[in-house]
Amino acid sequence: MTEPIVDEGGRAILTGISSRAFEHPADHAALTAMRSIPGFDQFLRLTSGMLRERQYRLAYLASSVRVGPHQFSDLHELMDEVTTILDAPERPELYVYNHPVPNAITLGVDHAFIAISSALYELTDYDERRVVLGHELGHALSGHALYKSVLMHLLNLAASFSWVPAGGLGLRALIAGLREWDRKSELSGDRAALLATQDLDACLRVHMKTAGGAHLDRIDVDAFLDQAAEYEKAGDLRDGILKLLNTETATHPWSVVRAAEIRRWSDSEQYRAVLEGTYPLRADDKEASFADNAREAARSYKKRIDESTDPLVSAVRDIGNTVGNAAESVVDWFTRTARGGVHDPNPQRGEHRDQPGDDATRGSSGGDILDRFERDRRNRRDPDDPDEPDGN
């Protein structure tokens, strides 16, 4: 356990914290799996960083405003703060670019840099901009830019196969999986933002603004979170399928859903433990086990599935329970049959209890079971059935 130091704003400085502390379980397991492939990271760094990183950096340097002490100095100070809180080994460069859509992006493989649209800057206040920078720094610390570049390359590749009737189906399946990971990586970024700011209200306000604009005076946080609960449980099986279709090509989870997710994580033991100084360290990242991460992801998903009120998830869960119960019943029937049938474990005084040598317990062999089945079939036969042979 590492006793945290507190900064001037009362926020705990998370010295040496690993990105594993805030990565969503699905994101974390996928990252560990990809990192465990020998040479995979090195290959991606070579192919992605050779030209693209320099190209993007030059483009932003020529077309955007680089943040510093004399340009967007408020963002410069905030970047220093979140870098200190998350103890980032390197402070990313920061740019503001002119665009009417609120957005932010983290690029770069060896040296990450962050770009924020002018619309997002204007939409947020000082504390909310800290949330945005913490989110993007979380992407940089997790190395998401490296793997997001793979998704972009695959999307370009899939477009070239679109004219082939059945071509690229495997590629599309891979892209669908990467898109799902990409959306989960945004939840990791949201958790990093909460750790960087330690201000749940500011995190919720960012999601409220991305959903409804800068009209916070007309948005109620409790009613906003109620929408998430209604979205999860509303409708029937058809709505569950429609939710999947709605998010199939989305790059981010919906703002309402993200607000509920970060609210849920802020109430978790994991979040409280991190603030108290109990968290995985960056120095131990190389020892991270894929098997342990996969088990943790499975436990997390099982918990969410058990608690989910989504109609599709509930249907799948009910089917699973029904199949499981049916399987247990079948196994139990065969077990009891092989042991010679069902016997009262506590017979009344004076009644006969079957002993190992009794005829009733000679059903341990497959032949005896089949003989009993044939006798039962004959006893149940239809006497009017001309095709049924007489058993007498």
Secondary structure, 3 states (H helix, E strand, C coil): CCCCEECCCCCEECCCECHHHCCCHHHHHHHHHHHHCCCHHHHHHHHHHCCHHHHHHHHHHHHCEECECCECHHHHHHHHHHHHHCCCCCCCEEEEECCCCCCEEEECCCCCEEEEEHHHHHHCCHHHHHHHHHHHHHHHHHCHHHHHHHHHHHHHHHHHCCCCCCCCHHHHHHHHHHHHHHHHHHHHHHHHHHHHHCCHHHHHHHHHHHHHCCCHHHCCHHHHHHHHHHHHHCCCHHHHHHHHHHHCCCCCCCHHHHHHHHHHHHCCHHHHHHHCCCCCEHHHHHHCCHHHHHHHHHHHHHHHHHHCCCHHHHHHHHHHHHHHHHHHHHHHHHHHHHCCCCCCCCCCCCCCCCCCCCHHHCCCCHHHHHHHHHHHHHHCCCCCCCCCCCCC
